[in-house]
Amino acid sequence: MRQLFLFLIPITIFIIASLSLFSPQMIEEPATKQLSEKHVGLAEKIITPMGSDDVYINAEAVVLLDGDTGNVLWQKNANEPLPPASMSKVMTMYLILEALENEEMDIEDDVDISEVAAGTGGASIYLREGSVLSVADLFQATAIASANDASVALAEYAAGSEEAFIDRMNEKARELGLSQDAHFINASGLPHETLNFESRMTALDTALLGYHLLHDYPDIIDLTKQPTLSLSYRNQILPNTNELLESKDVDANIDGADVDQRTSFPEVDGLKTGYTRGAGYSFIGTSEQHGKRLIAVVMRTDSSEARFEETQKILKAGFEHVHEDLRVERE
């Protein structure tokens, strides 16, 4: 018996050593397979430097993401939880598009406007209690004009109440792999009515959420690039809150095959602005050049103009970086 025990000791040590040696591979293999699934958190993507010494972005937190792969190209305070303000409407938009895809509602459905939705403050389309609008009108008002009352009306229609919709928002945040700091308190991004707190996302969370929206519902760009919204409800014509649409600085004569030519500043065809007193001025912007899409997030800038200027700067630097990579590949 003693001889058997002595014989088993080296075998046991060998097995433990083997597991210690090969367990990382055993863990990594399923993780690699998961990358092909629809809902994957990309927060562990490797940050690829792009000449950060030459880029200065005047915002509290910044992320530049490769819109095709989800790789982080540049970051500053990427994991600091901050109020996203109306950028949290990107999650509202995602869930409504998902509900439409799953046939839980139809784009032409009529929505009865509640007292709660009509009473939502901030940017609005001046909904009145008892009025009826289509899902299409409310969604466009949310995406283009950042209407808080429209986003609440959609949330109530999709989930029965805004509270139930908030639960869906936070569940989806976990499903998409956003950080534990990502937390939504409403569908609009407004501060709490009576308490001094707001929704929270990091700049990386915001960029990844934008990535998932564009990856799963790429046609959203056809909407977010519209400069104005015409609503028959109260005969409103509302401007897009994204002031970088059809920028005058964009050179339309660039040959798509020649990556050595550069635009001064790329046209930004989405996605969402954000502002509250606590959040400052923020923006999640996206642009495409030569078939390459980038996603930029700037959080807590000093002014409305600054959020757009800083977005242009980081996108311009990003495209110069990816164009340089393309030239190296060709050589």
Summary of the structure (lengths in Angstrom):
residues: 331
radius of gyration: 23.1
end to end distance: 69.4
largest distance: 92.5
contacts: 1087
relative contact order: 0.16
helix: 43%
strand: 17%
